[in-house]
Amino acid sequence: MDDTLAGAGAGAVTGAAPLIAALESASPDRAAARAAIDWDEVHRKLARRNADLEATFAGRGPWADAVLARRAEDLAEIPQLHGEESVGIPMLVARGAETHYGLELRHLGHIVPMPRLARVPGAPPTVLGVIAVAGRVMRLFDLDRLCSGPSATVSAALLSRTDAGTDPFGYAIVLRTGTGRPAALRVRDVERVADIVPPRGSAPVEAGPLVRAIAADRMAILDMVALLDLVKT
């Protein structure tokens, strides 16, 4: 092995010095350039860059503002139909009494068979009562009633025939409400998960404020932001 590269630790640095000197003597322009570097300015630039990065990660500064603005634009953008290049949105397809619903998976937590239900006197018609899922107590909303579907009367009749507040005909879908009040949706059945491309046009006004679009198979694609705002209050 070359003696200039042999050794370890401080010995390796000392042994490498002749090689570095030889390289610099062979390239005088390079050596002059190294001598001309203002290392204090380099350190100041690195310190400013590190401070900018720390401010960005902490949610401050112009970089963070730009990132948050771009994120808001991405979340607000509604995917449109652009032929074969379109990418579907992962959704849970659930069934009410007479309507199929598409719910974006990213807004959903647990899905459990209909648990024991405790009625709440004086609650609005959309609230069936309260349930407990994974140790959390939450209000249970009937999705058909929220969407003003024709099955509101059917859902009420089913619940009125059950004993001890348990409805054997349904599932509870726990929503991701973040820091808002926990809530779940009652549906008749859950059928599948699918990547769905929302149609280009918006839903007709008569579909209600919670329906974003109507798919070709007459499935109601829900506006999950509007739905979450409603159930969290």
N, C-alpha and C positions, 0 to 999 in steps of 0.2 A: 504494500500500500504506500502511496506517496506520503513522505514525512510531513508535508505541509497540510495534509488532511487528517493525520493520525491524532489520536488522543481524545479526551473527553473533557467537558466542563471548561474551566478557564484555560486549560492547556490547548483545547481545540481552537479557542478564539485566538490565542497567541500563535499557534501553528498556522492558522489561516491568514494571518496578517501579511506574510510575504506574497501570498497569492493575490490578495486584494490590492496590495501595492503594485504588483506586476500588472494587473489589469488596468489600474488607473494610469500607470506610466505609459502603457500602450495606447491609452485614449486620453490625451491631455485635455481635449475639449470637455470630455465627461467629467474629469476631475475638477476643472474650472467651474463647470455648472453646479457640481455638488457644493463647492465652496461658496458659490454665489447665492445659494438658497437662503432665504430669510426664515429661519426655523421658528422664530418668535411669531411671525405672521401665520405660518402653517399651524402652529399650536392654537393661535387665536381663532382661526377658521374652523378647526376641529372642535373647539370648545363651543363656538356658535352653532355648529351643526348638531352637536350633541344636545345643546339646550333646546333647539328647535324640535328634535326628535322626542325629547322628554315632554315638551309642552304638547306635542301631538298626541302622544300616548295618554296624557292626562286630560285630553279633551279641550286644550286651549290653543290659541294661536291661529294664524291664517291657514296653515296646513290642515289642522283639525276642522276648521270651518268648511274648507273645501271638501274634505272627506265626508263630513256629515251632510253637506248639501247634496253631494252626489248620491249618497246612500238614500236620502229622502226622495230624490228623483227616481231612483231604481224601485223603491217600494211603492211609489205612487203610480208608476207606469203599469198600465193594463195590457197584458199580452194580447196581440191581435193575430188574426189568422193570416199567415203569409205562405200558404201552400204547404209543400212537403217539408220546408225548412222550419216550420213552426215546432216549438217544443211545448209539450203539454205540462200542465201544473198537476202535481200529485194531489189527488183528492180522494176522500172517502165518499162512496156512493151509499146513501142511506135512504130508507123508504118510510114515508109517513103512511097514513091510512090510504091516500089516493095519489100521492105525489112522490117522485124521486127527487132527492136533494144531492147537490155536490158541495162538499165542505173541504176547504183546503186543509191538508194534513198538518201543516206547520202551526195551525191554531188549535190543534186537538191534543188532549192528553190521554187519559184512560178511556176505555170503552168496556163497560161491564153490563151483565144482565141486570134488568131492572131491580134495584135493591128495595129494601123496605122504605116506604114513603110515609112521612109524617105531614099531615095536612096543616096549613097555616090559616087560621080564621082571618077573614078580611083581606086575603092576598088577591092581587089582580087575577083575572081569568087565565092569563098566560102562565102563571106560576102554579104548578101542581102541588107543591109542598117543598119539604126539605128532605135531603138524603145524606147519608154518610158514605164517602168513598175514600179508602186508604186513610181513615182516621180524620178526614176533613168533612165538616158539615157544610152543605151548600144548597142553594135553591135549585130546584129542578123546573126548567121551562119546557113547555110542550112546543115543539118546533112547528107543528101544524098551526097552532094558535098564534104563535109569533108571526108566521107568514100569512095569517088570515085565510088559511086553507079551508076547504069544505069539510075537513075531517074533525073540526073542533068539537062538534057534537058527538061524533063517534068516539073520540078520546075520552070525553067526559063520561059517556055511557060505560066504556070499558072500566074506568076507574071506579065508578059507582058500584060495579058488580063484584069488586074484589074484597077480600077479607084482610084485616089487619094492615091496611095501607100498602099492600103489595100488588103490583100489576105484573102478571106473568107474561104479558104480551108486549115486550119491548126491551129497549136497551137505554142506558144512560151514557151519554158522551160528555166527558168532562172537558171543559174548555180551558185553554191557556189564557187566563185573565191577568197574568202578571201581578201587579200590586193591587188590582181591583178586587172586588168581592168575588169569591169563588162561585162558579155556576156550572150547570150541566144542562144538556138538551135531552129530551125524551123523544126517541124515534121508535117506529114499529119494528124495523129490522135494519141490519147493516149487511150490505151485499158484497162489496168488493172495494179494492183500492185500484185506481186507474189514473194514468196521465191523461188529462183532459185539456184540450185547447178551447178556451171560451170562444163563442162565435163573435163575429165582428160587431154586430149590432147590440145595443143595450136592450134590456127587457122592457116590455110595454108598461105604462104607468100602472095599469090595473094589477100587475103582478105584485105590487107592493114595494116599499123602500128597501127591503132586505134581499130582494132577488136582483142579482146583477145582470144575469142573462138567462135565456132559455135555449138549451141545446136542441139539436135536431130530434133527439129522442124524447123531447118534452121534459127533460130533467131541468130543475130549477137550480142554477148555480148561484150560491149565496154570496152576498157581499159581507165577508167575515168581519171587516173593520166596523161596519155599521152594526152588525149583530153584537159584536163584543162591546161596543159603546153602549148598546141598549141594556145588556144583561149585567154590566158592571156597576150601573148606577143604582 
